[in-house]
Amino acid sequence: MSARQFYSQWLLLISGFIVLRDVLKTGYPFVEAIAASLPVCDELLISEGYSTDGTYEVVKRVCALNKKVKVYRQQWPSTRKYSVIAQVTNDIRAKCSGDYILSIQANEILHENNIELLKVLPEICPQVNAFSLPFIHLVKQNQFYEDFRLRFAKNIKDIVAIGDAWTLGLSKSFIRSQTLKEVAHPKQMLKNIYKGIEWTYTNPPVSPLSRAIYLPKPIYRYWSLFPRDYIIKCEKHIEMFGLVELRKIVEALKSYVDQPTTFWKKAAEMRRKELGFHYPDDLGTVLLGDHPKLVRDLVADSELKSYSVRPEILESIKDL
């Protein structure tokens, strides 16, 4: 037994959490997302939103295979607001019992090269409360965006999911209470306003409490891996969030579903135009060998038009 294994019982524990609802029909590689995260986590909590597409049945199988996984069912509020996702995410986040929390989503895959570093981040930087991690965003092999997202943090109650749960941040109640405290200290308030403006425009990583940190590989966020899933996801966004501007684009893409090379080229161009990232062709394609091992077969497959659970990936969960 190694020294690290001997002392593992005293190491800080990591709670992962993920929200799932009807992710089978939208083609999210959620089983791969779970399998990729389990080696990092001491527990993985799943919020399942009473899916009608078979997602819950798969999740029950995952729970039976690995005792670290726990599922809680929750009915989503009926609203088109983006904030509903943060609301249900924070409900499951509140159940985390670990010293640190890791927020993951159903289409995000941790690269196997990142496992060791993520597990020891609490030991490397014990003074840091929150870590922003590198992400790349893809449709199939085509990268259309990259950023850092605060997803790993100490289990402090005021660190919560914000926006549409794309990242963690501070609760509104904490920000409100701190603001009220500083009303009596104008100099401190001005200092914090200055810091806020500086952060907004230059995002300097100078805070000892929150750090952007590089991993051996970025986290791979797949907007979609299969043409029909891409169409279904876009239609779901149109319905759920009223994104009517997507409708014409989706209709135009439908005619290319059986032409994957053209489909993904046009889908990537659409996303890049929307987000203002314009990659040259030689920089916008992520080579197959750079993708996480768990999804390489999915990325390489040009015949399948939609996602399905692979039994071998599901079975591998029992050993993670």
PALOVO-24746 format. One record per residue (C-alpha): residue number from 1; x, y, z. Coordinates in nm, 2 decimals, decimal comma, padded with zeros to 4 digits, m for minus. Layout:
<atoms>
{NUM; {X; Y; Z}} ...
</atoms>
This chain:
<atoms>
{1; {00,00; 00,00; 00,00}} {2; {00,13; 00,34; m00,10}} {3; {00,16; 00,63; 00,15}} {4; {m00,12; 00,81; m00,04}} {5; {m00,35; 00,51; m00,01}} {6; {m00,27; 00,47; 00,36}} {7; {m00,37; 00,83; 00,43}} {8; {m00,66; 00,84; 00,19}} {9; {m00,91; 00,79; 00,47}} {10; {m00,81; 01,14; 00,60}} {11; {m00,82; 01,31; 00,26}} {12; {m01,08; 01,58; 00,18}} {13; {m01,39; 01,44; 00,02}} {14; {m01,53; 01,55; m00,32}} {15; {m01,90; 01,56; m00,40}} {16; {m02,00; 01,57; m00,76}} {17; {m02,35; 01,67; m00,87}} {18; {m02,54; 01,66; m01,20}} {19; {m02,90; 01,75; m01,32}} {20; {m03,07; 01,52; m01,57}} {21; {m03,41; 01,55; m01,75}} {22; {m03,49; 01,38; m02,08}} {23; {m03,12; 01,38; m02,18}} {24; {m03,16; 01,06; m02,38}} {25; {m03,38; 01,22; m02,65}} {26; {m03,15; 01,53; m02,66}} {27; {m02,85; 01,30; m02,72}} {28; {m02,64; 01,41; m02,43}} {29; {m02,36; 01,15; m02,35}} {30; {m02,47; 01,15; m01,99}} {31; {m02,35; 00,80; m01,91}} {32; {m02,01; 00,89; m02,03}} {33; {m02,02; 01,22; m01,83}} {34; {m02,10; 01,01; m01,52}} {35; {m01,84; 00,75; m01,59}} {36; {m01,57; 01,02; m01,65}} {37; {m01,65; 01,20; m01,32}} {38; {m01,68; 00,91; m01,08}} {39; {m01,30; 00,85; m01,05}} {40; {m01,27; 01,21; m00,91}} {41; {m01,58; 01,20; m00,68}} {42; {m01,64; 01,03; m00,34}} {43; {m02,01; 01,07; m00,41}} {44; {m02,20; 01,17; m00,71}} {45; {m02,55; 01,31; m00,66}} {46; {m02,80; 01,31; m00,95}} {47; {m03,11; 01,52; m00,97}} {48; {m03,35; 01,35; m01,21}} {49; {m03,65; 01,56; m01,33}} {50; {m03,91; 01,29; m01,39}} {51; {m03,79; 01,21; m01,75}} {52; {m04,03; 01,05; m01,99}} {53; {m03,76; 00,92; m02,24}} {54; {m03,60; 00,64; m02,04}} {55; {m03,33; 00,86; m01,87}} {56; {m03,45; 00,76; m01,52}} {57; {m03,43; 00,39; m01,60}} {58; {m03,07; 00,43; m01,70}} {59; {m02,99; 00,63; m01,39}} {60; {m03,14; 00,36; m01,17}} {61; {m02,91; 00,11; m01,34}} {62; {m02,61; 00,34; m01,27}} {63; {m02,71; 00,36; m00,90}} {64; {m02,73; m00,02; m00,88}} {65; {m02,38; m00,05; m01,03}} {66; {m02,20; 00,20; m00,81}} {67; {m02,27; 00,29; m00,45}} {68; {m02,12; 00,63; m00,48}} {69; {m02,41; 00,74; m00,70}} {70; {m02,73; 00,86; m00,54}} {71; {m03,04; 00,98; m00,73}} {72; {m03,31; 01,22; m00,62}} {73; {m03,62; 01,29; m00,83}} {74; {m03,75; 01,64; m00,85}} {75; {m04,03; 01,79; m01,06}} {76; {m03,91; 02,10; m01,25}} {77; {m04,11; 02,42; m01,21}} {78; {m04,32; 02,51; m01,52}} {79; {m04,13; 02,82; m01,66}} {80; {m03,93; 02,92; m01,96}} {81; {m03,68; 03,11; m01,74}} {82; {m03,31; 03,00; m01,77}} {83; {m03,29; 03,02; m01,39}} {84; {m03,50; 02,71; m01,35}} {85; {m03,19; 02,50; m01,42}} {86; {m02,99; 02,68; m01,15}} {87; {m03,28; 02,63; m00,91}} {88; {m03,29; 02,26; m00,95}} {89; {m02,91; 02,24; m00,96}} {90; {m02,88; 02,42; m00,63}} {91; {m03,14; 02,19; m00,47}} {92; {m02,91; 01,89; m00,54}} {93; {m02,60; 02,09; m00,47}} {94; {m02,74; 02,15; m00,11}} {95; {m02,73; 01,78; m00,05}} {96; {m02,36; 01,75; m00,11}} {97; {m02,18; 01,62; 00,20}} {98; {m01,81; 01,64; 00,08}} {99; {m01,55; 01,90; 00,17}} {100; {m01,54; 02,01; m00,19}} {101; {m01,80; 02,02; m00,47}} {102; {m01,77; 01,95; m00,84}} {103; {m02,05; 02,07; m01,08}} {104; {m02,08; 01,88; m01,40}} {105; {m02,34; 01,87; m01,68}} {106; {m02,47; 01,59; m01,89}} {107; {m02,27; 01,68; m02,20}} {108; {m01,94; 01,75; m02,03}} {109; {m01,67; 01,49; m02,02}} {110; {m01,37; 01,50; m01,79}} {111; {m01,05; 01,39; m01,97}} {112; {m00,88; 01,09; m01,80}} {113; {m00,56; 01,29; m01,78}} {114; {m00,73; 01,53; m01,54}} {115; {m00,83; 01,29; m01,27}} {116; {m00,52; 01,29; m01,06}} {117; {m00,48; 01,67; m01,05}} {118; {m00,85; 01,73; m00,97}} {119; {m00,83; 01,49; m00,68}} {120; {m00,54; 01,67; m00,52}} {121; {m00,64; 02,03; m00,59}} {122; {m00,76; 02,08; m00,23}} {123; {m00,41; 01,98; m00,11}} {124; {m00,22; 02,19; m00,37}} {125; {m00,41; 02,51; m00,29}} {126; {m00,59; 02,47; 00,04}} {127; {m00,64; 02,85; 00,08}} {128; {m00,84; 02,87; m00,25}} {129; {m01,22; 02,86; m00,21}} {130; {m01,31; 02,82; m00,58}} {131; {m01,14; 02,70; m00,90}} {132; {m01,23; 02,80; m01,26}} {133; {m01,15; 02,52; m01,50}} {134; {m01,08; 02,53; m01,88}} {135; {m01,35; 02,42; m02,12}} {136; {m01,37; 02,38; m02,49}} {137; {m01,71; 02,36; m02,66}} {138; {m01,77; 02,14; m02,96}} {139; {m02,02; 02,01; m03,21}} {140; {m01,87; 01,67; m03,30}} {141; {m01,50; 01,74; m03,36}} {142; {m01,55; 02,11; m03,44}} {143; {m01,45; 02,35; m03,17}} {144; {m01,66; 02,67; m03,16}} {145; {m01,58; 02,83; m02,82}} {146; {m01,36; 02,81; m02,52}} {147; {m01,37; 02,96; m02,17}} {148; {m01,31; 02,90; m01,80}} {149; {m01,60; 02,81; m01,57}} {150; {m01,60; 02,80; m01,19}} {151; {m01,70; 02,44; m01,13}} {152; {m01,48; 02,31; m00,84}} {153; {m01,51; 02,47; m00,50}} {154; {m01,51; 02,43; m00,12}} {155; {m01,85; 02,32; 00,00}} {156; {m01,94; 02,67; 00,13}} {157; {m02,32; 02,73; 00,14}} {158; {m02,30; 03,06; m00,04}} {159; {m02,12; 02,91; m00,34}} {160; {m02,41; 02,81; m00,57}} {161; {m02,50; 02,77; m00,94}} {162; {m02,59; 03,09; m01,11}} {163; {m02,75; 03,20; m01,44}} {164; {m02,86; 02,88; m01,61}} {165; {m02,62; 02,68; m01,40}} {166; {m02,34; 02,73; m01,65}} {167; {m02,10; 02,82; m01,36}} {168; {m02,09; 02,85; m00,98}} {169; {m02,08; 03,19; m00,81}} {170; {m02,20; 03,36; m00,50}} {171; {m02,56; 03,35; m00,38}} {172; {m02,76; 03,67; m00,41}} {173; {m02,82; 03,67; m00,03}} {174; {m02,45; 03,67; 00,03}} {175; {m02,39; 03,96; m00,22}} {176; {m02,68; 04,15; m00,07}} {177; {m02,55; 04,11; 00,29}} {178; {m02,20; 04,21; 00,20}} {179; {m02,32; 04,52; 00,01}} {180; {m02,53; 04,63; 00,31}} {181; {m02,23; 04,59; 00,54}} {182; {m02,01; 04,81; 00,32}} {183; {m02,26; 05,09; 00,30}} {184; {m02,10; 05,21; 00,62}} {185; {m01,75; 05,19; 00,47}} {186; {m01,75; 05,39; 00,15}} {187; {m01,38; 05,34; 00,09}} {188; {m01,41; 04,96; 00,10}} {189; {m01,72; 04,98; m00,13}} {190; {m01,53; 05,19; m00,38}} {191; {m01,24; 04,95; m00,37}} {192; {m01,47; 04,65; m00,44}} {193; {m01,65; 04,84; m00,72}} {194; {m01,31; 04,91; m00,88}} {195; {m01,22; 04,54; m00,85}} {196; {m01,55; 04,45; m01,01}} {197; {m01,49; 04,67; m01,31}} {198; {m01,14; 04,55; m01,34}} {199; {m01,26; 04,19; m01,33}} {200; {m01,53; 04,25; m01,58}} {201; {m01,30; 04,40; m01,85}} {202; {m00,96; 04,22; m01,78}} {203; {m01,05; 03,92; m01,56}} {204; {m00,71; 03,92; m01,38}} {205; {m00,65; 03,59; m01,18}} {206; {m00,52; 03,78; m00,87}} {207; {m00,76; 03,67; m00,60}} {208; {m00,62; 03,43; m00,34}} {209; {m00,97; 03,29; m00,28}} {210; {m01,06; 03,22; m00,64}} {211; {m00,83; 03,09; m00,91}} {212; {m00,84; 02,99; m01,27}} {213; {m00,63; 02,68; m01,31}} {214; {m00,51; 02,49; m01,61}} {215; {m00,56; 02,11; m01,63}} {216; {m00,36; 01,87; m01,84}} {217; {m00,66; 01,87; m02,08}} {218; {m00,96; 02,10; m02,10}} {219; {m01,31; 01,97; m02,01}} {220; {m01,49; 01,87; m02,33}} {221; {m01,84; 02,01; m02,36}} {222; {m02,02; 01,85; m02,65}} {223; {m02,31; 02,07; m02,77}} {224; {m02,40; 01,76; m02,98}} {225; {m02,24; 01,45; m03,12}} {226; {m02,51; 01,34; m03,37}} {227; {m02,71; 01,53; m03,63}} {228; {m03,06; 01,44; m03,52}} {229; {m02,97; 01,51; m03,16}} {230; {m02,85; 01,85; m03,26}} {231; {m03,18; 01,93; m03,42}} {232; {m03,38; 01,80; m03,12}} {233; {m03,17; 02,00; m02,88}} {234; {m03,22; 02,32; m03,08}} {235; {m03,59; 02,26; m03,10}} {236; {m03,60; 02,20; m02,72}} {237; {m03,42; 02,53; m02,66}} {238; {m03,67; 02,71; m02,89}} {239; {m03,96; 02,56; m02,70}} {240; {m03,82; 02,60; m02,35}} {241; {m03,65; 02,94; m02,38}} {242; {m03,84; 03,10; m02,67}} {243; {m03,53; 03,13; m02,89}} {244; {m03,73; 03,19; m03,21}} {245; {m03,42; 03,31; m03,39}} {246; {m03,30; 02,96; m03,40}} {247; {m03,60; 02,83; m03,60}} {248; {m03,48; 02,93; m03,95}} {249; {m03,13; 02,80; m03,88}} {250; {m03,26; 02,46; m03,76}} {251; {m03,49; 02,43; m04,06}} {252; {m03,20; 02,49; m04,29}} {253; {m02,98; 02,23; m04,11}} {254; {m03,25; 01,96; m04,14}} {255; {m03,17; 01,90; m04,50}} {256; {m02,81; 01,80; m04,42}} {257; {m02,88; 01,54; m04,15}} {258; {m02,77; 01,26; m04,38}} {259; {m02,46; 01,45; m04,49}} {260; {m02,26; 01,47; m04,16}} {261; {m01,95; 01,65; m04,30}} {262; {m02,16; 01,93; m04,44}} {263; {m02,40; 01,93; m04,14}} {264; {m02,12; 01,97; m03,88}} {265; {m01,94; 02,24; m04,08}} {266; {m02,26; 02,45; m04,10}} {267; {m02,35; 02,38; m03,74}} {268; {m02,00; 02,49; m03,62}} {269; {m02,02; 02,80; m03,84}} {270; {m02,35; 02,89; m03,69}} {271; {m02,22; 02,86; m03,33}} {272; {m01,90; 03,04; m03,40}} {273; {m02,08; 03,33; m03,56}} {274; {m02,32; 03,35; m03,27}} {275; {m02,03; 03,36; m03,01}} {276; {m01,77; 03,56; m03,21}} {277; {m01,51; 03,29; m03,24}} {278; {m01,36; 03,25; m03,58}} {279; {m01,13; 02,95; m03,59}} {280; {m00,92; 02,88; m03,90}} {281; {m01,00; 02,53; m04,04}} {282; {m00,67; 02,39; m03,91}} {283; {m00,73; 02,51; m03,56}} {284; {m01,11; 02,45; m03,53}} {285; {m01,09; 02,07; m03,56}} {286; {m01,00; 01,87; m03,25}} {287; {m00,81; 01,55; m03,35}} {288; {m00,97; 01,22; m03,25}} {289; {m00,68; 01,12; m03,03}} {290; {m00,72; 01,44; m02,82}} {291; {m01,08; 01,36; m02,71}} {292; {m01,14; 01,17; m02,39}} {293; {m01,12; 00,80; m02,44}} {294; {m01,47; 00,74; m02,33}} {295; {m01,62; 00,93; m02,63}} {296; {m01,37; 00,86; m02,91}} {297; {m01,59; 00,60; m03,06}} {298; {m01,89; 00,83; m03,06}} {299; {m01,68; 01,11; m03,21}} {300; {m01,55; 00,88; m03,48}} {301; {m01,89; 00,74; m03,58}} {302; {m02,03; 00,90; m03,89}} {303; {m02,31; 00,65; m03,94}} {304; {m02,52; 00,70; m03,62}} {305; {m02,76; 00,99; m03,63}} {306; {m02,85; 00,99; m03,25}} {307; {m02,70; 00,89; m02,92}} {308; {m02,77; 00,56; m02,74}} {309; {m02,64; 00,41; m02,42}} {310; {m02,35; 00,17; m02,48}} {311; {m02,37; m00,14; m02,25}} {312; {m02,00; m00,16; m02,21}} {313; {m01,97; 00,20; m02,08}} {314; {m02,27; 00,14; m01,84}} {315; {m02,11; m00,18; m01,70}} {316; {m01,77; m00,01; m01,65}} {317; {m01,93; 00,22; m01,40}} {318; {m01,93; m00,06; m01,13}} {319; {m01,55; m00,05; m01,11}} {320; {m01,51; 00,33; m01,09}} 
</atoms>
